[in-house]
Amino acid sequence: MKTKIGLGVALGAMVLLSACNTVNGAGKDLRSAGSAVSGASGQTKK
């Protein structure tokens, strides 16, 4: 069971990270995801 969960997490991470060509691109993706979560919660950073 733990092996299947670990494999699923690793596979998901590879799929998500394959969209980013560079570390800078990954940072931009994470920043935009954080902004989307903040915007959805109604709190914005000023």
mmCIF entry with sequence, helices, sheets and N, C-alpha, C, O atoms, coordinates in Angstrom:
data_MODEL
# 
_entry.id   MODEL 
# 
_entity.id                         1 
_entity.type                       polymer 
_entity.pdbx_number_of_molecules   1 
# 
_entity_poly.entity_id                      1 
_entity_poly.type                           'polypeptide(L)' 
_entity_poly.nstd_linkage                   no 
_entity_poly.nstd_monomer                   no 
_entity_poly.pdbx_seq_one_letter_code       MKTKIGLGVALGAMVLLSACNTVNGAGKDLRSAGSAVSGASGQTKK 
_entity_poly.pdbx_seq_one_letter_code_can   MKTKIGLGVALGAMVLLSACNTVNGAGKDLRSAGSAVSGASGQTKK 
_entity_poly.pdbx_strand_id                 A 
# 
loop_
_entity_poly_seq.entity_id 
_entity_poly_seq.num 
_entity_poly_seq.mon_id 
_entity_poly_seq.hetero 
1 1  MET n 
1 2  LYS n 
1 3  THR n 
1 4  LYS n 
1 5  ILE n 
1 6  GLY n 
1 7  LEU n 
1 8  GLY n 
1 9  VAL n 
1 10 ALA n 
1 11 LEU n 
1 12 GLY n 
1 13 ALA n 
1 14 MET n 
1 15 VAL n 
1 16 LEU n 
1 17 LEU n 
1 18 SER n 
1 19 ALA n 
1 20 CYS n 
1 21 ASN n 
1 22 THR n 
1 23 VAL n 
1 24 ASN n 
1 25 GLY n 
1 26 ALA n 
1 27 GLY n 
1 28 LYS n 
1 29 ASP n 
1 30 LEU n 
1 31 ARG n 
1 32 SER n 
1 33 ALA n 
1 34 GLY n 
1 35 SER n 
1 36 ALA n 
1 37 VAL n 
1 38 SER n 
1 39 GLY n 
1 40 ALA n 
1 41 SER n 
1 42 GLY n 
1 43 GLN n 
1 44 THR n 
1 45 LYS n 
1 46 LYS n 
# 
_struct_asym.id          A 
_struct_asym.entity_id   1 
# 
loop_
_struct_conf.conf_type_id 
_struct_conf.id 
_struct_conf.pdbx_PDB_helix_id 
_struct_conf.beg_label_comp_id 
_struct_conf.beg_label_asym_id 
_struct_conf.beg_label_seq_id 
_struct_conf.pdbx_beg_PDB_ins_code 
_struct_conf.end_label_comp_id 
_struct_conf.end_label_asym_id 
_struct_conf.end_label_seq_id 
_struct_conf.pdbx_end_PDB_ins_code 
_struct_conf.beg_auth_comp_id 
_struct_conf.beg_auth_asym_id 
_struct_conf.beg_auth_seq_id 
_struct_conf.end_auth_comp_id 
_struct_conf.end_auth_asym_id 
_struct_conf.end_auth_seq_id 
_struct_conf.pdbx_PDB_helix_class 
_struct_conf.details 
_struct_conf.pdbx_PDB_helix_length 
HELX_P HELX_P1 AA1 LYS A 2  ? SER A 18 ? LYS A 2  SER A 18 1 ? 17 
HELX_P HELX_P2 AA2 VAL A 23 ? SER A 41 ? VAL A 23 SER A 41 1 ? 19 
# 
_struct_conf_type.id          HELX_P 
_struct_conf_type.criteria    ? 
_struct_conf_type.reference   ? 
# 
loop_
_atom_site.group_PDB 
_atom_site.id 
_atom_site.type_symbol 
_atom_site.label_atom_id 
_atom_site.label_alt_id 
_atom_site.label_comp_id 
_atom_site.label_asym_id 
_atom_site.label_entity_id 
_atom_site.label_seq_id 
_atom_site.pdbx_PDB_ins_code 
_atom_site.Cartn_x 
_atom_site.Cartn_y 
_atom_site.Cartn_z 
_atom_site.occupancy 
_atom_site.B_iso_or_equiv 
_atom_site.pdbx_formal_charge 
_atom_site.auth_seq_id 
_atom_site.auth_comp_id 
_atom_site.auth_asym_id 
_atom_site.auth_atom_id 
_atom_site.pdbx_PDB_model_num 
ATOM 1   N N  . MET A 1 1  ? 0.828   -1.197 0.000   1.00 0.00 ? 1  MET A N  1 
ATOM 2   C CA . MET A 1 1  ? 0.000   0.000  0.000   1.00 0.00 ? 1  MET A CA 1 
ATOM 3   C C  . MET A 1 1  ? 0.870   1.258  0.000   1.00 0.00 ? 1  MET A C  1 
ATOM 4   O O  . MET A 1 1  ? 0.623   2.181  -0.776  1.00 0.00 ? 1  MET A O  1 
ATOM 5   N N  . LYS A 1 2  ? 1.888   1.299  0.869   1.00 0.00 ? 2  LYS A N  1 
ATOM 6   C CA . LYS A 1 2  ? 2.778   2.453  0.933   1.00 0.00 ? 2  LYS A CA 1 
ATOM 7   C C  . LYS A 1 2  ? 3.554   2.607  -0.369  1.00 0.00 ? 2  LYS A C  1 
ATOM 8   O O  . LYS A 1 2  ? 3.836   3.723  -0.805  1.00 0.00 ? 2  LYS A O  1 
ATOM 9   N N  . THR A 1 3  ? 3.890   1.498  -0.978  1.00 0.00 ? 3  THR A N  1 
ATOM 10  C CA . THR A 1 3  ? 4.628   1.540  -2.238  1.00 0.00 ? 3  THR A CA 1 
ATOM 11  C C  . THR A 1 3  ? 3.781   2.175  -3.335  1.00 0.00 ? 3  THR A C  1 
ATOM 12  O O  . THR A 1 3  ? 4.285   2.971  -4.128  1.00 0.00 ? 3  THR A O  1 
ATOM 13  N N  . LYS A 1 4  ? 2.503   1.829  -3.383  1.00 0.00 ? 4  LYS A N  1 
ATOM 14  C CA . LYS A 1 4  ? 1.618   2.392  -4.399  1.00 0.00 ? 4  LYS A CA 1 
ATOM 15  C C  . LYS A 1 4  ? 1.432   3.892  -4.179  1.00 0.00 ? 4  LYS A C  1 
ATOM 16  O O  . LYS A 1 4  ? 1.415   4.663  -5.139  1.00 0.00 ? 4  LYS A O  1 
ATOM 17  N N  . ILE A 1 5  ? 1.294   4.306  -2.924  1.00 0.00 ? 5  ILE A N  1 
ATOM 18  C CA . ILE A 1 5  ? 1.128   5.729  -2.622  1.00 0.00 ? 5  ILE A CA 1 
ATOM 19  C C  . ILE A 1 5  ? 2.401   6.484  -2.998  1.00 0.00 ? 5  ILE A C  1 
ATOM 20  O O  . ILE A 1 5  ? 2.333   7.538  -3.631  1.00 0.00 ? 5  ILE A O  1 
ATOM 21  N N  . GLY A 1 6  ? 3.551   5.955  -2.615  1.00 0.00 ? 6  GLY A N  1 
ATOM 22  C CA . GLY A 1 6  ? 4.829   6.587  -2.950  1.00 0.00 ? 6  GLY A CA 1 
ATOM 23  C C  . GLY A 1 6  ? 5.035   6.683  -4.455  1.00 0.00 ? 6  GLY A C  1 
ATOM 24  O O  . GLY A 1 6  ? 5.515   7.695  -4.964  1.00 0.00 ? 6  GLY A O  1 
ATOM 25  N N  . LEU A 1 7  ? 4.672   5.635  -5.148  1.00 0.00 ? 7  LEU A N  1 
ATOM 26  C CA . LEU A 1 7  ? 4.790   5.631  -6.607  1.00 0.00 ? 7  LEU A CA 1 
ATOM 27  C C  . LEU A 1 7  ? 3.864   6.668  -7.227  1.00 0.00 ? 7  LEU A C  1 
ATOM 28  O O  . LEU A 1 7  ? 4.244   7.358  -8.173  1.00 0.00 ? 7  LEU A O  1 
ATOM 29  N N  . GLY A 1 8  ? 2.659   6.778  -6.699  1.00 0.00 ? 8  GLY A N  1 
ATOM 30  C CA . GLY A 1 8  ? 1.710   7.761  -7.202  1.00 0.00 ? 8  GLY A CA 1 
ATOM 31  C C  . GLY A 1 8  ? 2.196   9.185  -6.976  1.00 0.00 ? 8  GLY A C  1 
ATOM 32  O O  . GLY A 1 8  ? 2.069   10.036 -7.856  1.00 0.00 ? 8  GLY A O  1 
ATOM 33  N N  . VAL A 1 9  ? 2.752   9.443  -5.798  1.00 0.00 ? 9  VAL A N  1 
ATOM 34  C CA . VAL A 1 9  ? 3.282   10.772 -5.493  1.00 0.00 ? 9  VAL A CA 1 
ATOM 35  C C  . VAL A 1 9  ? 4.460   11.097 -6.404  1.00 0.00 ? 9  VAL A C  1 
ATOM 36  O O  . VAL A 1 9  ? 4.539   12.199 -6.947  1.00 0.00 ? 9  VAL A O  1 
ATOM 37  N N  . ALA A 1 10 ? 5.361   10.162 -6.571  1.00 0.00 ? 10 ALA A N  1 
ATOM 38  C CA . ALA A 1 10 ? 6.526   10.377 -7.430  1.00 0.00 ? 10 ALA A CA 1 
ATOM 39  C C  . ALA A 1 10 ? 6.100   10.606 -8.879  1.00 0.00 ? 10 ALA A C  1 
ATOM 40  O O  . ALA A 1 10 ? 6.640   11.481 -9.555  1.00 0.00 ? 10 ALA A O  1 
ATOM 41  N N  . LEU A 1 11 ? 5.154   9.840  -9.343  1.00 0.00 ? 11 LEU A N  1 
ATOM 42  C CA . LEU A 1 11 ? 4.672   9.984  -10.715 1.00 0.00 ? 11 LEU A CA 1 
ATOM 43  C C  . LEU A 1 11 ? 3.988   11.340 -10.906 1.00 0.00 ? 11 LEU A C  1 
ATOM 44  O O  . LEU A 1 11 ? 4.187   12.009 -11.921 1.00 0.00 ? 11 LEU A O  1 
ATOM 45  N N  . GLY A 1 12 ? 3.187   11.733 -9.925  1.00 0.00 ? 12 GLY A N  1 
ATOM 46  C CA . GLY A 1 12 ? 2.529   13.036 -9.993  1.00 0.00 ? 12 GLY A CA 1 
ATOM 47  C C  . GLY A 1 12 ? 3.532   14.176 -10.006 1.00 0.00 ? 12 GLY A C  1 
ATOM 48  O O  . GLY A 1 12 ? 3.373   15.138 -10.757 1.00 0.00 ? 12 GLY A O  1 
ATOM 49  N N  . ALA A 1 13 ? 4.571   14.070 -9.172  1.00 0.00 ? 13 ALA A N  1 
ATOM 50  C CA . ALA A 1 13 ? 5.599   15.105 -9.128  1.00 0.00 ? 13 ALA A CA 1 
ATOM 51  C C  . ALA A 1 13 ? 6.335   15.192 -10.462 1.00 0.00 ? 13 ALA A C  1 
ATOM 52  O O  . ALA A 1 13 ? 6.639   16.288 -10.932 1.00 0.00 ? 13 ALA A O  1 
ATOM 53  N N  . MET A 1 14 ? 6.621   14.053 -11.069 1.00 0.00 ? 14 MET A N  1 
ATOM 54  C CA . MET A 1 14 ? 7.313   14.067 -12.355 1.00 0.00 ? 14 MET A CA 1 
ATOM 55  C C  . MET A 1 14 ? 6.456   14.722 -13.431 1.00 0.00 ? 14 MET A C  1 
ATOM 56  O O  . MET A 1 14 ? 6.970   15.462 -14.270 1.00 0.00 ? 14 MET A O  1 
ATOM 57  N N  . VAL A 1 15 ? 5.167   14.458 -13.412 1.00 0.00 ? 15 VAL A N  1 
ATOM 58  C CA . VAL A 1 15 ? 4.273   15.058 -14.407 1.00 0.00 ? 15 VAL A CA 1 
ATOM 59  C C  . VAL A 1 15 ? 4.215   16.567 -14.207 1.00 0.00 ? 15 VAL A C  1 
ATOM 60  O O  . VAL A 1 15 ? 4.291   17.331 -15.169 1.00 0.00 ? 15 VAL A O  1 
ATOM 61  N N  . LEU A 1 16 ? 4.078   16.995 -12.947 1.00 0.00 ? 16 LEU A N  1 
ATOM 62  C CA . LEU A 1 16 ? 4.005   18.433 -12.680 1.00 0.00 ? 16 LEU A CA 1 
ATOM 63  C C  . LEU A 1 16 ? 5.306   19.139 -13.032 1.00 0.00 ? 16 LEU A C  1 
ATOM 64  O O  . LEU A 1 16 ? 5.287   20.225 -13.612 1.00 0.00 ? 16 LEU A O  1 
ATOM 65  N N  . LEU A 1 17 ? 6.425   18.532 -12.687 1.00 0.00 ? 17 LEU A N  1 
ATOM 66  C CA . LEU A 1 17 ? 7.712   19.168 -12.937 1.00 0.00 ? 17 LEU A CA 1 
ATOM 67  C C  . LEU A 1 17 ? 8.140   19.087 -14.401 1.00 0.00 ? 17 LEU A C  1 
ATOM 68  O O  . LEU A 1 17 ? 8.994   19.858 -14.837 1.00 0.00 ? 17 LEU A O  1 
ATOM 69  N N  . SER A 1 18 ? 7.565   18.177 -15.150 1.00 0.00 ? 18 SER A N  1 
ATOM 70  C CA . SER A 1 18 ? 7.938   18.075 -16.561 1.00 0.00 ? 18 SER A CA 1 
ATOM 71  C C  . SER A 1 18 ? 7.431   19.274 -17.347 1.00 0.00 ? 18 SER A C  1 
ATOM 72  O O  . SER A 1 18 ? 7.936   19.557 -18.433 1.00 0.00 ? 18 SER A O  1 
ATOM 73  N N  . ALA A 1 19 ? 6.443   19.979 -16.817 1.00 0.00 ? 19 ALA A N  1 
ATOM 74  C CA . ALA A 1 19 ? 5.937   21.173 -17.487 1.00 0.00 ? 19 ALA A CA 1 
ATOM 75  C C  . ALA A 1 19 ? 6.904   22.343 -17.347 1.00 0.00 ? 19 ALA A C  1 
ATOM 76  O O  . ALA A 1 19 ? 6.822   23.308 -18.106 1.00 0.00 ? 19 ALA A O  1 
ATOM 77  N N  . CYS A 1 20 ? 7.816   22.265 -16.387 1.00 0.00 ? 20 CYS A N  1 
ATOM 78  C CA . CYS A 1 20 ? 8.765   23.352 -16.151 1.00 0.00 ? 20 CYS A CA 1 
ATOM 79  C C  . CYS A 1 20 ? 10.109  22.974 -16.770 1.00 0.00 ? 20 CYS A C  1 
ATOM 80  O O  . CYS A 1 20 ? 10.657  21.913 -16.472 1.00 0.00 ? 20 CYS A O  1 
ATOM 81  N N  . ASN A 1 21 ? 10.627  23.828 -17.618 1.00 0.00 ? 21 ASN A N  1 
ATOM 82  C CA . ASN A 1 21 ? 11.903  23.529 -18.254 1.00 0.00 ? 21 ASN A CA 1 
ATOM 83  C C  . ASN A 1 21 ? 13.084  23.907 -17.377 1.00 0.00 ? 21 ASN A C  1 
ATOM 84  O O  . ASN A 1 21 ? 14.171  23.350 -17.534 1.00 0.00 ? 21 ASN A O  1 
ATOM 85  N N  . THR A 1 22 ? 12.893  24.834 -16.467 1.00 0.00 ? 22 THR A N  1 
ATOM 86  C CA . THR A 1 22 ? 13.996  25.288 -15.622 1.00 0.00 ? 22 THR A CA 1 
ATOM 87  C C  . THR A 1 22 ? 13.520  25.456 -14.199 1.00 0.00 ? 22 THR A C  1 
ATOM 88  O O  . THR A 1 22 ? 12.319  25.420 -13.928 1.00 0.00 ? 22 THR A O  1 
ATOM 89  N N  . VAL A 1 23 ? 14.457  25.638 -13.289 1.00 0.00 ? 23 VAL A N  1 
ATOM 90  C CA . VAL A 1 23 ? 14.127  25.901 -11.890 1.00 0.00 ? 23 VAL A CA 1 
ATOM 91  C C  . VAL A 1 23 ? 13.385  27.226 -11.794 1.00 0.00 ? 23 VAL A C  1 
ATOM 92  O O  . VAL A 1 23 ? 12.467  27.360 -10.983 1.00 0.00 ? 23 VAL A O  1 
ATOM 93  N N  . ASN A 1 24 ? 13.758  28.190 -12.592 1.00 0.00 ? 24 ASN A N  1 
ATOM 94  C CA . ASN A 1 24 ? 13.075  29.471 -12.611 1.00 0.00 ? 24 ASN A CA 1 
ATOM 95  C C  . ASN A 1 24 ? 11.617  29.291 -13.030 1.00 0.00 ? 24 ASN A C  1 
ATOM 96  O O  . ASN A 1 24 ? 10.725  29.917 -12.457 1.00 0.00 ? 24 ASN A O  1 
ATOM 97  N N  . GLY A 1 25 ? 11.379  28.466 -13.994 1.00 0.00 ? 25 GLY A N  1 
ATOM 98  C CA . GLY A 1 25 ? 10.013  28.185 -14.428 1.00 0.00 ? 25 GLY A CA 1 
ATOM 99  C C  . GLY A 1 25 ? 9.203   27.513 -13.327 1.00 0.00 ? 25 GLY A C  1 
ATOM 100 O O  . GLY A 1 25 ? 8.017   27.799 -13.163 1.00 0.00 ? 25 GLY A O  1 
ATOM 101 N N  . ALA A 1 26 ? 9.836   26.626 -12.577 1.00 0.00 ? 26 ALA A N  1 
ATOM 102 C CA . ALA A 1 26 ? 9.154   25.964 -11.460 1.00 0.00 ? 26 ALA A CA 1 
ATOM 103 C C  . ALA A 1 26 ? 8.780   26.988 -10.403 1.00 0.00 ? 26 ALA A C  1 
ATOM 104 O O  . ALA A 1 26 ? 7.687   26.932 -9.838  1.00 0.00 ? 26 ALA A O  1 
ATOM 105 N N  . GLY A 1 27 ? 9.685   27.926 -10.133 1.00 0.00 ? 27 GLY A N  1 
ATOM 106 C CA . GLY A 1 27 ? 9.401   28.972 -9.157  1.00 0.00 ? 27 GLY A CA 1 
ATOM 107 C C  . GLY A 1 27 ? 8.230   29.837 -9.582  1.00 0.00 ? 27 GLY A C  1 
ATOM 108 O O  . GLY A 1 27 ? 7.388   30.198 -8.760  1.00 0.00 ? 27 GLY A O  1 
ATOM 109 N N  . LYS A 1 28 ? 8.174   30.169 -10.857 1.00 0.00 ? 28 LYS A N  1 
ATOM 110 C CA . LYS A 1 28 ? 7.059   30.970 -11.371 1.00 0.00 ? 28 LYS A CA 1 
ATOM 111 C C  . LYS A 1 28 ? 5.744   30.208 -11.262 1.00 0.00 ? 28 LYS A C  1 
ATOM 112 O O  . LYS A 1 28 ? 4.711   30.786 -10.926 1.00 0.00 ? 28 LYS A O  1 
ATOM 113 N N  . ASP A 1 29 ? 5.787   28.905 -11.548 1.00 0.00 ? 29 ASP A N  1 
ATOM 114 C CA . ASP A 1 29 ? 4.584   28.091 -11.448 1.00 0.00 ? 29 ASP A CA 1 
ATOM 115 C C  . ASP A 1 29 ? 4.095   28.038 -10.003 1.00 0.00 ? 29 ASP A C  1 
ATOM 116 O O  . ASP A 1 29 ? 2.896   28.158 -9.751  1.00 0.00 ? 29 ASP A O  1 
ATOM 117 N N  . LEU A 1 30 ? 5.010   27.859 -9.055  1.00 0.00 ? 30 LEU A N  1 
ATOM 118 C CA . LEU A 1 30 ? 4.631   27.796 -7.651  1.00 0.00 ? 30 LEU A CA 1 
ATOM 119 C C  . LEU A 1 30 ? 4.099   29.143 -7.169  1.00 0.00 ? 30 LEU A C  1 
ATOM 120 O O  . LEU A 1 30 ? 3.145   29.195 -6.393  1.00 0.00 ? 30 LEU A O  1 
ATOM 121 N N  . ARG A 1 31 ? 4.713   30.223 -7.626  1.00 0.00 ? 31 ARG A N  1 
ATOM 122 C CA . ARG A 1 31 ? 4.252   31.557 -7.226  1.00 0.00 ? 31 ARG A CA 1 
ATOM 123 C C  . ARG A 1 31 ? 2.842   31.802 -7.752  1.00 0.00 ? 31 ARG A C  1 
ATOM 124 O O  . ARG A 1 31 ? 2.000   32.335 -7.028  1.00 0.00 ? 31 ARG A O  1 
ATOM 125 N N  . SER A 1 32 ? 2.573   31.424 -8.995  1.00 0.00 ? 32 SER A N  1 
ATOM 126 C CA . SER A 1 32 ? 1.236   31.646 -9.549  1.00 0.00 ? 32 SER A CA 1 
ATOM 127 C C  . SER A 1 32 ? 0.204   30.763 -8.850  1.00 0.00 ? 32 SER A C  1 
ATOM 128 O O  . SER A 1 32 ? -0.939  31.178 -8.655  1.00 0.00 ? 32 SER A O  1 
ATOM 129 N N  . ALA A 1 33 ? 0.600   29.560 -8.476  1.00 0.00 ? 33 ALA A N  1 
ATOM 130 C CA . ALA A 1 33 ? -0.317  28.690 -7.731  1.00 0.00 ? 33 ALA A CA 1 
ATOM 131 C C  . ALA A 1 33 ? -0.617  29.292 -6.361  1.00 0.00 ? 33 ALA A C  1 
ATOM 132 O O  . ALA A 1 33 ? -1.761  29.257 -5.908  1.00 0.00 ? 33 ALA A O  1 
ATOM 133 N N  . GLY A 1 34 ? 0.394   29.841 -5.703  1.00 0.00 ? 34 GLY A N  1 
ATOM 134 C CA . GLY A 1 34 ? 0.194   30.483 -4.408  1.00 0.00 ? 34 GLY A CA 1 
ATOM 135 C C  . GLY A 1 34 ? -0.702  31.699 -4.517  1.00 0.00 ? 34 GLY A C  1 
ATOM 136 O O  . GLY A 1 34 ? -1.537  31.942 -3.645  1.00 0.00 ? 34 GLY A O  1 
ATOM 137 N N  . SER A 1 35 ? -0.535  32.460 -5.577  1.00 0.00 ? 35 SER A N  1 
ATOM 138 C CA . SER A 1 35 ? -1.390  33.631 -5.802  1.00 0.00 ? 35 SER A CA 1 
ATOM 139 C C  . SER A 1 35 ? -2.834  33.206 -6.032  1.00 0.00 ? 35 SER A C  1 
ATOM 140 O O  . SER A 1 35 ? -3.763  33.864 -5.563  1.00 0.00 ? 35 SER A O  1 
ATOM 141 N N  . ALA A 1 36 ? -3.017  32.119 -6.744  1.00 0.00 ? 36 ALA A N  1 
ATOM 142 C CA . ALA A 1 36 ? -4.371  31.635 -7.003  1.00 0.00 ? 36 ALA A CA 1 
ATOM 143 C C  . ALA A 1 36 ? -5.035  31.187 -5.705  1.00 0.00 ? 36 ALA A C  1 
ATOM 144 O O  . ALA A 1 36 ? -6.219  31.449 -5.492  1.00 0.00 ? 36 ALA A O  1 
ATOM 145 N N  . VAL A 1 37 ? -4.295  30.522 -4.848  1.00 0.00 ? 37 VAL A N  1 
ATOM 146 C CA . VAL A 1 37 ? -4.846  30.076 -3.567  1.00 0.00 ? 37 VAL A CA 1 
ATOM 147 C C  . VAL A 1 37 ? -5.166  31.282 -2.693  1.00 0.00 ? 37 VAL A C  1 
ATOM 148 O O  . VAL A 1 37 ? -6.220  31.320 -2.058  1.00 0.00 ? 37 VAL A O  1 
ATOM 149 N N  . SER A 1 38 ? -4.273  32.263 -2.652  1.00 0.00 ? 38 SER A N  1 
ATOM 150 C CA . SER A 1 38 ? -4.515  33.469 -1.864  1.00 0.00 ? 38 SER A CA 1 
ATOM 151 C C  . SER A 1 38 ? -5.728  34.236 -2.378  1.00 0.00 ? 38 SER A C  1 
ATOM 152 O O  . SER A 1 38 ? -6.548  34.719 -1.597  1.00 0.00 ? 38 SER A O  1 
ATOM 153 N N  . GLY A 1 39 ? -5.830  34.339 -3.685  1.00 0.00 ? 39 GLY A N  1 
ATOM 154 C CA . GLY A 1 39 ? -6.972  35.032 -4.270  1.00 0.00 ? 39 GLY A CA 1 
ATOM 155 C C  . GLY A 1 39 ? -8.281  34.313 -3.988  1.00 0.00 ? 39 GLY A C  1 
ATOM 156 O O  . GLY A 1 39 ? -9.304  34.954 -3.751  1.00 0.00 ? 39 GLY A O  1 
ATOM 157 N N  . ALA A 1 40 ? -8.255  32.993 -4.013  1.00 0.00 ? 40 ALA A N  1 
ATOM 158 C CA . ALA A 1 40 ? -9.452  32.220 -3.761  1.00 0.00 ? 40 ALA A CA 1 
ATOM 159 C C  . ALA A 1 40 ? -9.893  32.314 -2.310  1.00 0.00 ? 40 ALA A C  1 
ATOM 160 O O  . ALA A 1 40 ? -11.081 32.193 -2.013  1.00 0.00 ? 40 ALA A O  1 
ATOM 161 N N  . SER A 1 41 ? -8.944  32.531 -1.403  1.00 0.00 ? 41 SER A N  1 
ATOM 162 C CA . SER A 1 41 ? -9.288  32.625 0.017   1.00 0.00 ? 41 SER A CA 1 
ATOM 163 C C  . SER A 1 41 ? -9.751  34.026 0.388   1.00 0.00 ? 41 SER A C  1 
ATOM 164 O O  . SER A 1 41 ? -10.239 34.250 1.496   1.00 0.00 ? 41 SER A O  1 
ATOM 165 N N  . GLY A 1 42 ? -9.599  34.972 -0.541  1.00 0.00 ? 42 GLY A N  1 
ATOM 166 C CA . GLY A 1 42 ? -10.047 36.334 -0.282  1.00 0.00 ? 42 GLY A CA 1 
ATOM 167 C C  . GLY A 1 42 ? -9.000  37.191 0.394   1.00 0.00 ? 42 GLY A C  1 
ATOM 168 O O  . GLY A 1 42 ? -9.269  38.342 0.736   1.00 0.00 ? 42 GLY A O  1 
ATOM 169 N N  . GLN A 1 43 ? -7.812  36.652 0.591   1.00 0.00 ? 43 GLN A N  1 
ATOM 170 C CA . GLN A 1 43 ? -6.733  37.410 1.215   1.00 0.00 ? 43 GLN A CA 1 
ATOM 171 C C  . GLN A 1 43 ? -5.665  37.654 0.171   1.00 0.00 ? 43 GLN A C  1 
ATOM 172 O O  . GLN A 1 43 ? -5.194  36.722 -0.481  1.00 0.00 ? 43 GLN A O  1 
ATOM 173 N N  . THR A 1 44 ? -5.285  38.912 0.016   1.00 0.00 ? 44 THR A N  1 
ATOM 174 C CA . THR A 1 44 ? -4.223  39.228 -0.929  1.00 0.00 ? 44 THR A CA 1 
ATOM 175 C C  . THR A 1 44 ? -3.069  39.876 -0.205  1.00 0.00 ? 44 THR A C  1 
ATOM 176 O O  . THR A 1 44 ? -3.263  40.647 0.734   1.00 0.00 ? 44 THR A O  1 
ATOM 177 N N  . LYS A 1 45 ? -1.891  39.566 -0.638  1.00 0.00 ? 45 LYS A N  1 
ATOM 178 C CA . LYS A 1 45 ? -0.692  40.144 -0.022  1.00 0.00 ? 45 LYS A CA 1 
ATOM 179 C C  . LYS A 1 45 ? -0.458  41.532 -0.605  1.00 0.00 ? 45 LYS A C  1 
ATOM 180 O O  . LYS A 1 45 ? -0.472  41.716 -1.822  1.00 0.00 ? 45 LYS A O  1 
ATOM 181 N N  . LYS A 1 46 ? -0.244  42.497 0.266   1.00 0.00 ? 46 LYS A N  1 
ATOM 182 C CA . LYS A 1 46 ? -0.031  43.869 -0.195  1.00 0.00 ? 46 LYS A CA 1 
ATOM 183 C C  . LYS A 1 46 ? 1.411   44.279 -0.046  1.00 0.00 ? 46 LYS A C  1 
ATOM 184 O O  . LYS A 1 46 ? 1.770   45.406 -0.386  1.00 0.00 ? 46 LYS A O  1 
# 
